[in-house]
Amino acid sequence: MQRGALDHARSAHRGGRRGLGRRLRTSALAVTAALIPAGLLAAPALASSPTAPAPPNRSCSGGAPSGTRSLSLPVAGRSRTVIVHTPAGYTGRTPIALVLNLHGSGSTAQAEEAFTAMDATADANGFIVAYPQGAIKAGSGFDWNVPNEPLIGGASVPKGSANDVTFLSSAITYLEAHYCVDARRVYSTGFSGGARLTSQLACDLSNRVAAVAPVSGLRLPSPCPTARPVPVLSFHGTADPVDPYQGNGQKYWTYSVPVAAQRWAAKDACSATPTVTTVNPTVQLSAFTGCAGGTTVELYTITGAGHTWPGGPRLARQAIKILGPQSNAIDASSTIWSFFAAHPMR
């Protein structure tokens, strides 16, 4: 399966730039899960422990070990996977932040853990990071059920698929009950399809998720029944071949990334025009300020970057051919945490 997916992507590459752009939009995310376990990360993948029993309900009573474990949570009659990493020095007595990190379409929780290397950021800053996993089988990985949106290639979500907003809400409830989590500091980030679902959580779970940070996948879902203004941070490369910066992609990807940021700014009652700052020669920050509730909407545009996690572990050349150029001009994981830390639930 891994080799077949990779061969398909390589064939798309040989088909010419025009054919590549068309085929990448239907195949690149589907092969992401195959690429990472196949060793295309130059750095070793971060390892998770084997599936372990759920920890006892200790909340903030102490005694919880730090480290990584894979949990199987019963949600709506299904067993759902969540990899949970508690930071070094975690005591289980002082409430700390929780960050959900959602994998891309066709990927897995373990692949997202390696792809983003967010465990290291959690250890350095003392927060819990959880990697939930989708349930719609897609090659060697899984897709998310993003409400009212088709899958890669335009296929409909299979009938009877799990409601992933319900799953993620249940996962938050479970983690708050079994780990020492500060309920005012629960956040969500994600890549590509996980970024689109993260955008959805800002609408549907705005009373539980304090802020969001979609990477290569910012959208404003419709409808978007937020209960409060939600701080939004996003990253996107101008050379993204999967979710093009200027839009005109898949059925779920029609409008551009700047338009998505502008729509969130309008939703949060921000200033109509962003303040644009040149962070470095290839990174530009567009920040909408003056928003309701003291929120902000921020977009980092990375010139020449592809469909990757900025500052993530180095990808091998085969992966870059499929996903586009990788950029280390900004560290998405640490920048996301700084944004989250500044935006607890008011």
C-alpha positions as CSV (number, residue, x, y, z in Angstrom):
1,M,0.0,0.0,0.0
2,Q,2.8,2.4,0.9
3,R,4.7,1.7,-2.3
4,G,1.6,1.9,-4.5
5,A,0.7,5.3,-3.1
6,L,4.2,6.6,-3.5
7,D,4.3,5.3,-7.1
8,H,1.0,7.0,-7.9
9,A,2.4,10.3,-6.6
10,R,5.6,9.9,-8.5
11,S,3.6,9.2,-11.7
12,A,1.7,12.5,-11.1
13,H,5.0,14.3,-10.8
14,R,6.2,12.9,-14.1
15,G,2.9,13.9,-15.8
16,G,3.9,17.5,-16.0
17,R,3.2,20.6,-13.9
18,R,-0.4,21.0,-14.9
19,G,-1.1,17.3,-14.4
20,L,0.8,17.3,-11.1
21,G,-1.3,20.2,-9.7
22,R,-4.5,18.4,-10.6
23,R,-3.4,15.0,-9.3
24,L,-1.7,16.3,-6.2
25,R,-5.0,17.7,-5.0
26,T,-6.5,14.2,-5.0
27,S,-3.5,12.1,-3.9
28,A,-0.9,14.0,-1.9
29,L,-2.7,14.0,1.4
30,A,-3.8,10.4,0.9
31,V,-0.1,9.4,0.8
32,T,1.1,11.4,3.8
33,A,0.5,8.5,6.2
34,A,2.5,6.3,3.9
35,L,5.4,8.8,3.5
36,I,6.2,9.3,7.2
37,P,6.3,5.7,8.4
38,A,8.2,4.8,5.3
39,G,11.2,6.7,6.7
40,L,11.0,9.9,4.6
41,L,11.5,12.0,7.7
42,A,15.2,12.5,7.9
43,A,14.9,12.8,11.7
44,P,13.7,9.7,13.5
45,A,10.0,9.6,14.1
46,L,8.9,10.2,17.7
47,A,7.9,6.9,19.1
48,S,4.7,6.3,21.1
49,S,4.3,3.6,23.7
50,P,2.0,0.7,22.8
51,T,-1.6,1.0,23.6
52,A,-2.0,1.2,27.4
53,P,-5.0,1.0,29.7
54,A,-6.6,4.4,30.4
55,P,-5.2,6.0,33.5
56,P,-7.4,6.1,36.6
57,N,-9.5,9.2,37.1
58,R,-6.9,11.2,39.0
59,S,-7.8,14.7,37.7
60,C,-5.5,16.9,39.8
61,S,-4.8,14.4,42.6
62,G,-1.3,13.8,41.4
63,G,0.6,10.6,40.6
64,A,0.3,10.8,36.8
65,P,3.5,9.9,34.9
66,S,4.9,12.0,32.1
67,G,5.5,10.5,28.7
68,T,3.4,9.2,25.8
69,R,0.6,6.6,25.7
70,S,-2.0,5.5,23.2
71,L,-5.6,5.4,24.6
72,S,-8.7,3.7,23.1
73,L,-11.8,5.8,24.1
74,P,-15.3,4.5,23.7
75,V,-17.3,7.2,21.9
76,A,-20.8,6.6,20.5
77,G,-20.3,2.9,20.3
78,R,-16.9,3.0,18.6
79,S,-13.3,2.7,19.9
80,R,-11.4,5.8,19.1
81,T,-7.6,6.4,19.3
82,V,-6.0,9.3,21.0
83,I,-2.2,9.5,21.6
84,V,-1.5,11.6,24.7
85,H,1.8,13.2,25.6
86,T,2.2,14.6,29.0
87,P,5.2,16.9,29.4
88,A,8.4,16.2,31.3
89,G,8.0,17.1,34.9
90,Y,4.2,16.7,34.8
91,T,3.0,16.1,38.4
92,G,-0.7,15.9,37.9
93,R,-1.3,18.4,40.6
94,T,-1.2,21.8,38.8
95,P,-3.7,22.4,36.0
96,I,-2.0,22.8,32.7
97,A,-3.0,23.5,29.1
98,L,-4.2,20.9,26.6
99,V,-3.6,21.1,22.9
100,L,-5.4,18.9,20.4
101,N,-3.2,18.3,17.3
102,L,-5.3,16.8,14.4
103,H,-3.6,14.9,11.6
104,G,-4.1,15.5,7.8
105,S,-6.3,13.5,5.5
106,G,-5.1,9.9,5.0
107,S,-2.7,10.2,7.9
108,T,-2.7,8.9,11.5
109,A,-2.2,10.2,15.0
110,Q,1.3,8.7,15.3
111,A,2.3,10.2,11.9
112,E,1.1,13.7,13.1
113,E,3.2,13.3,16.3
114,A,6.3,12.8,14.1
115,F,5.3,15.3,11.4
116,T,4.9,18.2,13.8
117,A,7.4,17.2,16.6
118,M,5.0,19.0,19.0
119,D,6.0,16.7,21.9
120,A,9.3,18.7,22.3
121,T,7.3,22.0,22.4
122,A,5.0,20.5,25.1
123,D,8.0,19.4,27.1
124,A,9.7,22.8,26.9
125,N,6.5,24.7,27.8
126,G,4.6,22.4,30.1
127,F,1.4,21.5,28.3
128,I,-0.3,18.3,27.3
129,V,-0.6,17.5,23.6
130,A,-3.2,15.0,22.4
131,Y,-3.2,13.5,18.9
132,P,-6.7,12.1,18.1
133,Q,-7.2,9.9,15.1
134,G,-9.9,9.9,12.4
135,A,-12.1,6.9,11.7
136,I,-12.8,7.0,7.9
137,K,-10.3,4.5,6.5
138,A,-8.2,6.0,3.7
139,G,-5.3,3.9,2.5
140,S,-2.9,3.3,5.4
141,G,-4.4,6.2,7.3
142,F,-7.7,7.9,8.1
143,D,-9.8,10.9,7.0
144,W,-11.9,13.2,9.2
145,N,-15.6,13.7,8.9
146,V,-15.6,17.5,8.4
147,P,-19.3,18.5,8.6
148,N,-21.0,19.3,5.3
149,E,-17.7,18.8,3.3
150,P,-16.6,16.0,0.9
151,L,-13.5,14.0,1.1
152,I,-10.4,14.3,-1.0
153,G,-11.4,13.9,-4.7
154,G,-15.0,15.0,-4.0
155,A,-16.3,11.6,-2.6
156,S,-19.1,11.9,-0.1
157,V,-18.5,10.9,3.5
158,P,-19.6,7.3,3.9
159,K,-23.0,6.8,5.5
160,G,-22.8,6.0,9.2
161,S,-19.4,7.7,9.7
162,A,-18.6,8.9,13.2
163,N,-19.4,12.5,14.1
164,D,-15.9,13.8,14.7
165,V,-17.0,17.0,16.4
166,T,-18.7,14.8,19.0
167,F,-15.6,12.6,19.2
168,L,-13.3,15.5,19.9
169,S,-15.7,17.0,22.4
170,S,-15.8,13.7,24.2
171,A,-12.0,13.4,24.1
172,I,-11.7,16.8,25.8
173,T,-14.2,15.7,28.5
174,Y,-12.2,12.5,29.1
175,L,-8.8,14.2,29.2
176,E,-10.1,16.9,31.6
177,A,-11.4,14.1,33.9
178,H,-8.3,12.0,33.8
179,Y,-5.5,14.5,33.5
180,C,-4.9,17.8,35.4
181,V,-6.2,20.1,32.6
182,D,-7.0,23.8,32.9
183,A,-10.4,24.0,31.2
184,R,-9.7,27.6,30.3
185,R,-6.7,26.6,28.3
186,V,-7.9,24.0,25.8
187,Y,-6.8,24.6,22.3
188,S,-6.8,22.9,18.8
189,T,-4.3,22.9,16.0
190,G,-4.1,20.6,13.0
191,F,-2.7,20.1,9.5
192,S,-4.6,20.1,6.2
193,G,-7.7,18.1,6.8
194,G,-7.1,18.4,10.5
195,A,-6.8,22.1,10.0
196,R,-10.2,22.2,8.3
197,L,-11.7,20.3,11.2
198,T,-9.9,22.6,13.7
199,S,-11.6,25.5,11.9
200,Q,-14.9,23.6,12.5
201,L,-14.2,23.3,16.2
202,A,-13.8,27.0,16.5
203,C,-17.4,27.2,15.3
204,D,-19.0,24.2,17.1
205,L,-16.9,24.0,20.3
206,S,-16.2,27.7,20.9
207,N,-17.4,27.3,24.5
208,R,-14.7,24.7,25.1
209,V,-11.8,25.5,22.8
210,A,-10.1,28.8,23.7
211,A,-8.2,29.4,20.4
212,V,-7.3,27.6,17.2
213,A,-4.3,27.4,14.9
214,P,-5.0,25.7,11.5
215,V,-1.9,24.9,9.5
216,S,-2.4,24.6,5.7
217,G,-6.1,24.4,6.0
218,L,-7.9,27.5,7.3
219,R,-11.6,27.8,6.4
220,L,-14.6,29.6,7.8
221,P,-17.3,26.9,7.9
222,S,-20.9,27.7,7.1
223,P,-22.8,27.8,9.3
224,C,-20.5,28.8,12.1
225,P,-22.5,29.1,15.3
226,T,-19.8,30.5,17.6
227,A,-20.8,31.3,21.2
228,R,-18.0,33.8,21.5
229,P,-15.2,35.5,19.4
230,V,-12.4,32.9,18.8
231,P,-8.7,33.8,18.4
232,V,-7.4,32.3,15.2
233,L,-3.8,31.8,14.0
234,S,-2.9,30.2,10.7
235,F,0.0,29.3,8.5
236,H,0.1,28.7,4.7
237,G,2.7,28.4,2.0
238,T,2.3,30.2,-1.3
239,A,3.5,27.1,-3.2
240,D,1.1,24.7,-1.6
241,P,0.1,22.2,-4.4
242,V,-2.7,20.5,-2.3
243,D,-4.6,23.4,-0.8
244,P,-3.6,26.3,-3.1
245,Y,-3.0,29.6,-1.4
246,Q,-5.1,31.4,-3.9
247,G,-8.0,28.9,-3.7
248,N,-9.5,27.1,-6.8
249,G,-8.7,23.7,-5.4
250,Q,-10.9,20.8,-4.2
251,K,-14.7,21.3,-3.7
252,Y,-13.9,22.2,-0.1
253,W,-11.2,24.6,-1.2
254,T,-12.7,27.3,-3.4
255,Y,-11.7,30.6,-1.9
256,S,-8.2,31.8,-1.0
257,V,-6.4,31.7,2.3
258,P,-6.4,35.6,2.7
259,V,-10.2,35.5,2.1
260,A,-10.5,32.8,4.8
261,A,-8.6,35.1,7.3
262,Q,-10.7,38.1,6.3
263,R,-13.9,36.1,6.9
264,W,-12.7,35.1,10.3
265,A,-11.8,38.7,11.0
266,A,-15.3,39.8,10.1
267,K,-16.8,37.0,12.2
268,D,-14.7,38.2,15.2
269,A,-15.6,41.9,14.5
270,C,-12.0,42.8,13.8
271,S,-10.6,45.7,11.8
272,A,-11.4,45.3,8.1
273,T,-7.7,45.8,7.1
274,P,-4.9,43.8,8.6
275,T,-1.6,45.2,9.8
276,V,1.1,43.5,7.7
277,T,4.5,42.9,9.1
278,T,7.6,41.4,7.4
279,V,8.8,38.8,9.9
280,N,11.8,37.8,7.7
281,P,12.5,37.7,3.9
282,T,10.0,34.8,3.3
283,V,7.5,35.2,6.1
284,Q,4.8,37.9,6.3
285,L,2.3,38.3,9.2
286,S,-1.2,39.7,8.5
287,A,-2.8,40.6,11.8
288,F,-6.4,41.7,12.2
289,T,-6.8,43.5,15.5
290,G,-9.4,45.5,17.4
291,C,-11.5,42.3,17.5
292,A,-14.4,41.7,19.9
293,G,-13.5,40.1,23.2
294,G,-9.8,41.0,22.8
295,T,-9.2,38.3,20.2
296,T,-7.0,38.5,17.1
297,V,-6.9,36.8,13.7
298,E,-3.4,36.2,12.4
299,L,-2.1,34.7,9.1
300,Y,1.5,33.8,8.5
301,T,2.1,33.6,4.8
302,I,5.3,31.7,3.9
303,T,6.6,32.5,0.4
304,G,7.6,29.5,-1.6
305,A,6.5,27.0,1.0
306,G,4.5,23.9,0.1
307,H,2.0,21.7,2.0
308,T,4.2,21.1,5.0
309,W,4.5,22.0,8.7
310,P,6.7,25.1,8.9
311,G,9.8,24.3,11.0
312,G,8.9,20.6,11.4
313,P,11.3,17.7,11.2
314,R,13.2,17.7,7.9
315,L,11.5,15.8,5.1
316,A,13.3,13.6,2.5
317,R,13.4,14.7,-1.1
318,Q,10.7,12.3,-2.2
319,A,8.2,13.8,0.2
320,I,9.1,17.4,-0.9
321,K,8.5,16.4,-4.5
322,I,4.9,15.6,-3.6
323,L,4.1,18.1,-0.9
324,G,6.2,21.0,-2.1
325,P,9.1,22.9,-0.6
326,Q,9.6,22.8,3.2
327,S,10.4,26.0,5.1
328,N,12.2,26.5,8.4
329,A,11.8,30.2,8.2
330,I,9.4,30.0,11.1
331,D,8.7,27.4,13.8
332,A,5.0,26.7,13.6
333,S,4.9,24.6,16.8
334,S,6.5,27.2,19.1
335,T,4.7,30.1,17.4
336,I,1.4,28.3,17.9
337,W,2.1,27.8,21.6
338,S,3.0,31.4,22.1
339,F,-0.3,32.4,20.5
340,F,-2.3,29.9,22.6
341,A,-0.6,31.0,25.8
342,A,-1.6,34.6,25.2
343,H,-5.3,33.6,24.6
344,P,-6.9,31.6,27.4
345,M,-10.7,31.4,27.6
346,R,-11.9,34.7,29.0
